Every structure is written in structure tokens, then in C-alpha cells.
Amino acid sequence: MKHIKLIFYLFSLFIIVSCSKDDGKIDLTFLQLNDVYEIAPIQGGEYGGLARVETVHKELVEENPNTMLFLAGDFLNPSLLGSIKVDGERVRGKQMIEVMNAMNFDLVAFGNHEFDVSQKELQMRLNESNFPWISANINLKTEKGLTSFYKEINGQKQPIGKTFIKEFSDEDGTTIKIGFVSVCIPSNPKDFVVYDDMYEKISSSYESIKDHVDVVFGLTHATLENDIRIAKLLPNIPLIMGGHEHAHSNNLVGNVQIYKADANAKTVYIHKITYDKHTGKTSVSSELKEINSSIKTDKKVGSIVKKWQTILVAQIKNVIKYPDEVIFEAKTPLDGRDTPIRSVQTNLGQVISKAMSFAFNDKVDCALVNGGSIRIDDQLSGPVTAVDIFRVLPYGGGVLKVGIKGELLERVLNYGVNARGQGAYLHRFNAYKVGDQWMIKNKALILNKTYTVAISDYLLKGLDIPFLTNNNKDITFVFQPKINELAYDIRKVVINYLKKLLFK
């Protein structure tokens, strides 16, 4: 009997040891978001919402403790909530940091809209965050020269990393180190930021860590074209989690997979990753998951979102005297969703461009506004309120009346069409194309004629259309409205235009 018990004991011990033996393989889960500007659900509460994302996050962590949560840039700005004041200071992304802290993000990349806020505001947000940031090609410009951006905690400066390394182990004892590299598109010039070359810096940062980790991944905020070039430069990276574009996509370049989710957490990507230490191979299986009303709200994150929404309701009256005033009845939904607003002439784009002409009593030849300034990522249906328009155009800004020579106007219009899918795509009033011919007020565009054009002040900065600046010799005059004039704020222009339509 004793011999039987001994045999049973040894057999059981053998099974336990065998089961716990390092098999050289480890499973990881990456949850990817990018370009998130709203903490609450959008499109009538149907899609998005970071409290819903947190529910998905917790389920993935329960399934596999080796789960990481990422945001591939653009989250501090723009949003209507970020533009209001609390205790005398603009919110400027504070609401986003508080929510992201509660969600325990593992790593975030800088996006170009992180630099919309001032240096002081960005520093505050960095200091408040409890998660690591990463970017290899951005530098803080100081009086003493260039340095790394940093977090300041208890008086100590902690530089933002150009790379990031994390170690993982599983139940059977397999241990690996994984690394991350990141760059940010240099599309938002500010006097306190200096951008290095993206390709040079991501290559050098990869070289600096590749021999210290088992595998390297990308977390970037750049155009798809940029990411494709990065994939060709770094063919051994199995996965690039990207941002900047607002519509989901997946592309395979050699052995490199590039993924981008929809903006405002309408979707997320879930990447299931297996790394084999024996072969050095990484397999990636990815799922695009829609974040919708069928997903429960996480209580902790949901309570923070609710707090900030309550603050918004209370404070918005300091910005708009009558925020809940119905200014229009949209029997047909006004389409401001990201994908169409950057790709086709939507009815909302038409409303805004017509309103810009209205601001000058229609004494202009045409009106132009860039799709990237329309940020609501939603459709307005039924009663439209004043605050809805502030959500549509959170940047605000003035409407300018500009004299533009026909040759330049043609270039601008062609650029806007060719920018389909990007923020530089132009919504137009009284400007359309018949075949290869542009028509202005139903007449063929004349190259040597000067046209009077209503445009958003942002467009004349040359950020979206590089050659469209007030230094261009083909711009003959620029009328800038004064603070007491309607055209001083594009949002009030649209509100007044819609009121006119409502009571017509």
C-alpha cells in the first residue's frame, strides 16, 4: 500500500512539475485606442464612451493579466469640455487625464493635438498623469536649449522616454522583455516644441533597444503613409499601433501589421499576441471591437465622466448665454461624423460654409472651411441647440474675408479635393467642379480674376494648405472682423444663420 501511495505521489509531482515547466511561449493582449477627444458616449449615446472601454479592459485583464492599454496620441484637445473654465483655468484635457488615470493606461504616445494647449497647460497634464508617455522625435525648447519633455513629481523631473521597456512572465515561468518605439507627426508647430526627423529618430530608438528586449512594437501618431514608410524601415517590428487618421484601418507591409481604430473610441483594436522564445517569432491576431450601448458602463470611470459632464452643464452658460436654446430643427440629420466630414460635402459642411457667406451678407464669391475644424464626430438630428454648435466647432476662431486671385483659388480648391480623408478636405459654398472646370457662383473660374472668399482664420495659417498664407502674393487683401462683429466667432455665425432658417 505504501508503495502505491509513493508511486501516486511521485506521479502527481511529475505532473505538477511538467505543467509548470517553462514552455518558452507567452501570450499578451494589447488594447489600442487612438484620437479620443470625448470622454462620454457620442452619437446620441450610442457609440464610444471611456467608461465602456474600461469594462472591455477589465474583461481582458481578467482573461489575461498580461494585458496593456494604449492610446496612440491625440487626447488633450480639442473638446468643448476642454475649452471651459473651472476655478479660473481652462480645463484643457484635465478631464481626460483624470479618466485615463482611473483606467490605468500602460503607455500613451504624443499626438499633434497635445500641442494645441500651452506649454504651461501641457506641463500640468504631464504632471497629473500616472501613466508613461513616449516619443522619440519631440523636444522641449527652453532658454538653455533643447531638452526632453518631462513630468515633475515632488520637485523631481522625470524625462519622457524615447523608448519604453516592460517585462512580462506567465504562470509556467516564461519571461520576456518587450520594447516600444514612437514618433509624432510634426504638423503642429509651436514655439516650445522642436520636432526631429521621424524616420531617423524611430530608427535610432529601435537600434538602441532591440538588443535589450525580445521584441519591439510601434506606437505612433503619424499618417498611414508615414507608418508604411516606418514599416519598411523596421521590417522586424510585428505590429504598429497608429493614430492620426480617424477611421479604422489595417494594412500589412511585409511582415509588419499597421492598425488604427476609429476616433472617439467608437471602435478599439484588441491584439492577441503570442511570442515564442525558442523561434523568436511573434504572432498577432487582431479584432476590431465596436464600443456601443450594449457594453456596460464601468462604475468608477463612469462616475468621473458624470462629474465632468455635470461641470460642463454648469459652466457652459459662462460661454453661451442660452446654451439650451433651440436654434434649428434638423428634420434630416446634419452629418458631422469624422469619416464623411473629411471626405464628402456633407449637409453640415454646407450649413457652415453658407453661414460664413451669410456673415458678410452674402457679399462674397464663395466660402471655404476645412473639415478638420468640425470635431463633433456625430449627427445632429431633431432640435439643435446653441451648445451643439459649440461642440461642432470647439476651436472657434473668426471668419475672414480674403481677396484671392483665381489661379491661387484653383490650387486651393484642388488641394482640398485631393486631401480627401484628411482634415484639410474643404467644405465649399458656391464652389463646385464640372469635369475639370471649377465653377464659382455658377460661372467658370477665371485665373486672373480676384475673388472675394470667406474662409476660416485657421486656413490662412498655412497649417493644412501650406501655400495658403497671407504672405502669398496672390492674396490681395484680408479683412479681419472686430470683436463686436458677427464674423469674429464662427460658432456665433452658424448659430445666427440657423436661427434665421428656423424662423424663416
C-alpha positions in Angstrom: 0.0 0.0 0.0 2.9 2.3 0.9 4.5 1.6 -2.5 1.2 2.6 -4.3 1.0 5.9 -2.3 4.6 6.7 -3.1 4.1 6.0 -6.8 0.9 8.1 -6.8 2.8 10.9 -5.0 5.7 10.8 -7.5 3.4 10.7 -10.4 1.5 13.8 -9.1 4.7 15.6 -8.5 5.8 14.8 -12.1 2.5 16.2 -13.4 2.8 19.4 -11.4 6.5 19.9 -12.4 5.6 19.2 -16.1 2.7 21.6 -16.1 4.7 24.4 -14.6 7.7 23.9 -16.9 8.6 27.0 -18.9 7.3 26.2 -22.4 9.1 29.3 -24.0 5.8 30.8 -25.1 3.9 33.7 -23.7 0.6 35.3 -24.5 -0.1 39.1 -24.3 -3.1 41.3 -25.0 -2.9 44.8 -26.3 -6.0 47.1 -26.2 -5.5 50.0 -28.6 -7.3 53.4 -28.8 -6.3 56.5 -30.7 -7.6 60.0 -31.3 -10.0 60.3 -28.3 -11.4 63.7 -27.6 -14.7 62.8 -25.8 -14.9 61.0 -22.5 -18.6 60.4 -22.8 -20.5 58.4 -25.4 -21.3 60.2 -28.7 -23.9 60.0 -31.4 -26.9 60.1 -29.1 -25.1 57.9 -26.5 -24.9 55.0 -29.0 -21.2 54.8 -29.5 -17.9 55.4 -27.7 -17.5 56.3 -24.0 -14.4 55.6 -22.0 -16.4 54.0 -19.2 -17.5 51.3 -21.7 -13.9 50.9 -22.9 -12.9 50.3 -19.2 -15.4 47.5 -19.0 -13.8 45.8 -22.0 -10.3 46.5 -20.5 -11.2 44.8 -17.2 -12.6 41.8 -19.0 -9.4 41.4 -21.0 -7.2 41.7 -17.8 -9.3 39.1 -16.1 -8.8 36.8 -19.1 -5.1 37.5 -19.3 -3.2 39.5 -16.6 -0.6 40.3 -19.3 -2.8 43.0 -20.9 -1.7 46.5 -21.8 -3.9 49.5 -22.5 -2.6 52.1 -25.1 -3.6 55.4 -26.6 -1.8 56.3 -29.8 -1.9 60.1 -29.4 -4.4 63.0 -29.6 -6.5 63.2 -26.4 -5.8 66.5 -24.7 -7.6 68.6 -27.3 -10.0 69.6 -28.8 -13.3 69.3 -27.0 -16.0 71.6 -25.7 -15.3 70.4 -22.2 -11.7 71.3 -22.5 -12.5 74.9 -23.5 -14.5 75.8 -20.4 -13.0 77.3 -17.2 -13.0 75.7 -13.8 -11.6 77.7 -10.9 -10.4 80.3 -13.3 -8.4 78.0 -15.5 -9.3 76.3 -18.8 -9.8 72.6 -18.4 -7.5 71.8 -21.4 -7.5 68.0 -21.1 -7.6 67.7 -17.3 -10.8 65.7 -17.6 -9.1 63.3 -20.0 -6.1 62.7 -17.7 -8.4 62.1 -14.7 -10.4 59.5 -16.6 -7.2 57.9 -18.1 -5.6 57.7 -14.6 -8.7 55.7 -13.4 -8.4 53.4 -16.4 -4.7 52.6 -15.6 -3.3 53.2 -19.1 0.0 51.5 -19.6 1.5 53.7 -22.3 0.5 56.7 -24.4 2.1 58.4 -27.4 2.2 62.1 -28.0 -0.2 63.3 -30.8 0.0 66.6 -32.6 -3.1 67.9 -30.7 -1.3 67.5 -27.4 0.5 70.7 -28.5 -2.7 72.7 -29.0 -2.6 73.5 -25.3 0.0 76.0 -23.9 3.4 74.8 -22.6 2.1 75.5 -19.0 -1.1 73.5 -19.6 0.8 70.6 -21.2 3.2 70.5 -18.2 0.3 70.4 -15.8 -1.3 67.5 -17.7 2.0 65.6 -17.8 2.5 66.1 -14.0 -1.1 64.9 -13.3 -0.8 61.7 -15.4 0.1 58.4 -13.6 0.9 56.6 -16.9 4.1 56.8 -19.0 4.3 58.8 -22.3 6.6 58.1 -25.2 8.0 59.9 -28.3 11.4 59.8 -29.9 11.2 62.9 -32.1 9.8 65.7 -29.9 11.9 68.2 -27.9 11.1 70.9 -25.4 12.6 74.2 -26.4 14.0 76.2 -23.4 16.2 79.2 -23.0 19.1 76.8 -22.3 18.5 74.8 -25.5 16.6 71.6 -26.4 15.7 69.0 -23.7 13.2 66.2 -23.2 9.7 66.8 -22.1 9.3 65.7 -18.5 7.0 65.0 -15.6 7.7 66.9 -12.4 6.7 64.9 -9.4 7.6 66.0 -5.8 10.0 68.5 -7.3 11.8 65.9 -9.3 11.9 66.0 -13.1 11.4 62.6 -14.8 12.2 62.8 -18.5 9.7 61.4 -21.0 11.2 58.3 -22.6 12.1 58.0 -26.3 11.6 54.2 -25.8 9.7 52.1 -23.3 10.5 48.6 -22.0 8.3 46.3 -19.9 8.9 42.7 -18.6 6.3 40.0 -18.6 6.1 36.5 -17.2 3.3 33.9 -17.2 2.3 31.0 -14.9 4.7 28.5 -16.3 7.6 30.8 -15.8 8.2 32.2 -19.3 9.7 35.6 -19.1 10.2 38.2 -21.9 11.0 41.9 -22.3 9.1 43.9 -24.9 10.1 47.3 -26.2 8.1 50.2 -27.8 9.2 53.0 -30.1 7.2 56.0 -31.1 7.1 59.2 -33.1 4.7 62.1 -33.6 3.9 63.8 -36.9 5.4 67.4 -37.0 2.1 69.0 -38.1 1.6 71.4 -35.2 4.4 73.9 -35.0 4.7 75.7 -31.6 7.4 77.9 -30.2 8.1 75.5 -27.4 8.3 72.3 -29.5 11.0 71.2 -31.9 10.4 68.1 -34.0 13.3 65.9 -35.1 13.0 63.8 -38.3 10.5 61.0 -37.6 12.3 58.3 -39.6 15.7 59.0 -38.3 14.6 59.0 -34.7 12.4 55.9 -34.8 15.2 54.0 -36.5 17.8 55.1 -33.9 15.5 54.4 -31.0 14.8 51.0 -32.4 18.5 50.3 -32.7 19.0 51.5 -29.1 16.7 48.8 -27.6 16.4 45.9 -30.0 19.3 44.0 -28.4 17.9 44.5 -24.9 14.4 43.1 -25.5 12.9 40.1 -27.1 10.6 42.0 -29.5 9.8 45.7 -30.3 6.4 47.2 -31.1 5.4 50.6 -32.6 3.1 53.1 -31.0 2.9 56.0 -33.4 0.9 59.1 -34.2 1.5 59.8 -37.9 -0.2 59.4 -41.3 -0.7 56.0 -42.7 1.8 56.9 -45.4 4.3 57.7 -42.6 3.6 54.4 -40.9 4.0 52.4 -44.1 7.5 54.0 -44.6 8.3 53.2 -40.9 7.3 49.6 -41.5 9.7 49.4 -44.5 12.5 50.9 -42.4 11.8 48.5 -39.5 10.7 45.2 -41.0 11.2 43.2 -37.8 8.5 45.1 -35.9 5.5 42.8 -35.9 2.9 45.5 -35.0 2.5 49.3 -35.3 -0.5 50.7 -33.3 -1.1 54.0 -35.0 -3.2 57.2 -34.7 -3.9 60.4 -36.5 -6.4 59.1 -39.1 -9.8 58.9 -37.5 -11.2 55.9 -39.4 -10.2 52.3 -38.6 -7.8 50.6 -41.0 -5.4 47.7 -41.1 -2.5 47.3 -43.5 0.2 44.7 -43.9 3.6 45.9 -45.1 5.9 42.9 -45.5 5.5 41.2 -42.1 4.5 44.4 -40.3 0.9 44.9 -39.4 -0.4 48.5 -39.0 -3.6 49.1 -37.2 -5.7 52.3 -36.5 -9.0 52.4 -34.7 -11.9 54.9 -35.1 -11.7 58.2 -33.3 -13.5 58.8 -30.0 -13.5 55.1 -29.1 -16.2 54.2 -31.5 -14.0 51.2 -32.0 -10.9 49.7 -30.4 -8.5 47.1 -31.5 -7.8 44.1 -29.4 -4.5 42.5 -30.4 -3.8 38.9 -29.1 -0.1 38.3 -29.3 2.0 35.1 -28.8 5.7 35.2 -28.6 7.9 32.1 -28.9 11.3 32.4 -27.2 12.6 29.3 -29.0 11.9 30.6 -32.5 11.9 34.3 -31.8 8.6 34.6 -33.7 5.7 36.8 -32.8 2.1 36.1 -34.0 -0.6 38.8 -33.9 -4.3 38.2 -34.1 -6.4 41.4 -34.1 -10.0 42.1 -33.6 -11.8 45.4 -34.3 -14.4 45.8 -31.5 -17.2 48.3 -31.6 -17.8 50.2 -28.4 -21.6 50.7 -28.3 -24.5 50.9 -25.9 -24.6 47.1 -25.4 -21.4 47.4 -23.3 -22.0 48.2 -19.6 -20.6 51.3 -18.1 -17.7 50.8 -15.6 -18.9 52.4 -12.3 -15.6 54.0 -11.3 -14.8 55.6 -14.6 -18.5 56.3 -15.2 -18.7 58.4 -12.1 -15.8 60.5 -13.1 -17.3 61.1 -16.6 -20.6 62.0 -15.0 -18.8 64.5 -12.7 -17.2 66.3 -15.6 -20.4 66.3 -17.7 -22.1 68.0 -14.7 -19.4 70.6 -14.6 -19.8 71.2 -18.3 -23.6 71.8 -18.0 -22.9 74.2 -15.1 -20.1 76.2 -16.7 -21.2 76.4 -20.3 -23.5 79.3 -19.5 -20.4 81.4 -19.0 -19.6 80.7 -22.6 -23.0 80.6 -24.2 -25.7 82.7 -22.6 -28.5 80.4 -23.6 -26.8 77.0 -24.3 -30.1 75.0 -24.5 -31.9 77.4 -26.8 -33.2 75.5 -29.8 -31.9 77.3 -32.9 -32.9 74.9 -35.6 -34.9 71.8 -36.3 -32.9 69.2 -38.2 -35.5 67.0 -39.9 -32.7 65.5 -41.9 -29.7 64.7 -39.6 -26.8 67.1 -40.1 -23.8 64.8 -40.7 -20.6 65.8 -38.8 -19.2 62.3 -38.4 -15.4 62.2 -38.9 -15.2 59.9 -42.0 -17.7 61.7 -44.2 -16.8 65.2 -42.9 -13.3 64.7 -44.2 -14.3 63.0 -47.4 -17.5 64.4 -48.9 -19.6 67.5 -49.0 -22.0 66.8 -46.1 -25.1 68.9 -45.3 -23.4 70.1 -42.1 -20.4 71.3 -44.0 -22.8 73.1 -46.3 -24.5 74.8 -43.4 -21.2 76.1 -42.0 -19.9 77.3 -45.3 -23.3 79.0 -46.2 -23.2 80.6 -42.7 -19.8 82.0 -43.4 -21.1 83.7 -46.5 -24.1 84.9 -44.5 -21.7 86.6 -42.0 -20.8 89.0 -44.8 -24.4 89.5 -46.1 -23.5 87.1 -48.9 -21.3 89.7 -50.5 -18.6 87.1 -51.2 -18.0 84.9 -54.2 -17.6 81.6 -52.2 -16.8 80.3 -48.8 -14.4 77.6 -47.6 -13.9 75.7 -44.3 -11.6 72.7 -43.6 -13.2 69.5 -42.5 -10.7 69.1 -39.6 -12.2 72.1 -37.8 -15.5 70.2 -37.5 -15.0 67.9 -34.5 -18.3 66.7 -33.2 -18.0 63.2 -34.8 -21.8 62.9 -34.6 -25.0 63.7 -36.4 -27.3 66.5 -35.2 -31.0 65.5 -35.6 -34.2 67.0 -34.3 -33.9 70.1 -32.1 -30.4 71.6 -32.5 -29.2 73.8 -29.6 -26.6 76.6 -29.4 -24.3 74.3 -27.4 -24.5 71.7 -30.2 -22.7 74.2 -32.5 -20.0 74.8 -29.9 -19.5 71.0 -29.9 -19.3 71.1 -33.7 -16.7 73.9 -33.7 -14.8 73.7 -30.4 -11.8 75.6 -31.8 -14.0 78.7 -32.6 -12.0 81.3 -34.4 -13.0 84.0 -36.8 -14.3 84.1 -40.4 -12.1 86.2 -42.7 -12.9 87.9 -45.9 -10.0 87.5 -48.3 -9.2 88.6 -51.8 -7.7 85.6 -53.7 -6.5 85.5 -57.3 -8.2 82.8 -59.4 -5.0 80.9 -60.1 -4.4 80.5 -56.3 -8.1 79.8 -55.6 -7.9 76.9 -58.1 -4.9 75.5 -56.4 -6.6 75.7 -53.0 -9.7 74.0 -54.3 -7.8 71.2 -55.9 -5.7 70.7 -52.8 -8.9 70.4 -50.7 -10.3 67.7 -53.0 -7.0 65.8 -53.0 -6.9 65.9 -49.2 -10.0 63.6 -49.1 -9.8 61.6 -45.9 -7.8 64.3 -44.0 -8.5 67.4 -42.1 -7.5 69.6 -45.0 -10.5 68.5 -47.0 -12.6 71.6 -47.8 -16.3 72.2 -47.5 -17.4 74.7 -50.0 -20.3 77.1 -50.8 -20.6 78.5 -54.3 -17.6 76.5 -55.5 -18.0 73.2 -57.3 -16.4 71.3 -60.2 -17.9 70.3 -63.5 -15.5 67.9 -65.1 -12.1 69.6 -64.8 -13.5 73.0 -64.5 -14.1 74.8 -61.2 -17.3 76.9 -61.1 -17.6 79.9 -58.8 -21.2 81.2 -58.4 -22.2 79.1 -61.4 -19.5 80.6 -63.7 -16.2 79.2 -64.8 -13.3 80.2 -62.6 -11.1 82.9 -64.3 -7.4 82.5 -63.4 -6.6 86.2 -63.5 -9.7 87.4 -61.7 -9.6 88.3 -57.9 -12.3 86.6 -55.9 -13.7 87.6 -52.6 -13.7 84.5 -50.3 -14.9 83.8 -46.8 -12.6 81.4 -45.1 -11.9 80.3 -41.5 -8.9 82.1 -40.0 -7.2 78.7 -39.4 -6.9 78.1 -43.1 -4.9 81.3 -43.6 -2.2 80.0 -41.2 -0.9 77.6 -43.8 -1.1 74.6 -41.5 -3.4 72.5 -43.6 -2.7 74.1 -47.0 1.0 75.1 -46.9 0.8 77.8 -49.6 -2.3 79.5 -48.3 -1.0 82.2 -46.1 -1.4 86.0 -46.0 2.2 86.2 -47.3 1.2 84.7 -50.7 1.3 87.4 -53.4 -2.0 86.2 -54.9 -3.8 87.2 -51.7 -4.7 90.8 -52.3 -6.4 91.7 -49.0 -7.5 90.2 -45.7 -10.4 91.6 -43.7 -10.3 90.5 -40.1 -13.5 91.1 -38.1 -13.5 93.0 -34.8 -14.6 91.5 -31.5 -18.1 93.1 -31.7 -18.7 91.8 -35.2 -20.6 88.6 -36.0 -17.8 87.1 -38.1 -15.4 87.3 -35.1 -16.6 83.8 -33.9 -17.6 81.2 -36.5 -19.8 79.4 -33.9 -21.9 82.5 -33.4 -22.1 82.9 -37.2 -23.5 79.4 -37.6 -25.9 79.9 -34.6 -27.3 83.1 -36.1 -27.6 81.6 -39.6 -29.5 78.6 -38.3 -31.8 80.9 -36.3 -32.6 82.7 -39.4 -33.5 79.4 -41.1 -35.6 78.3 -38.2 -37.8 81.4 -38.2 -37.9 81.9 -41.9 
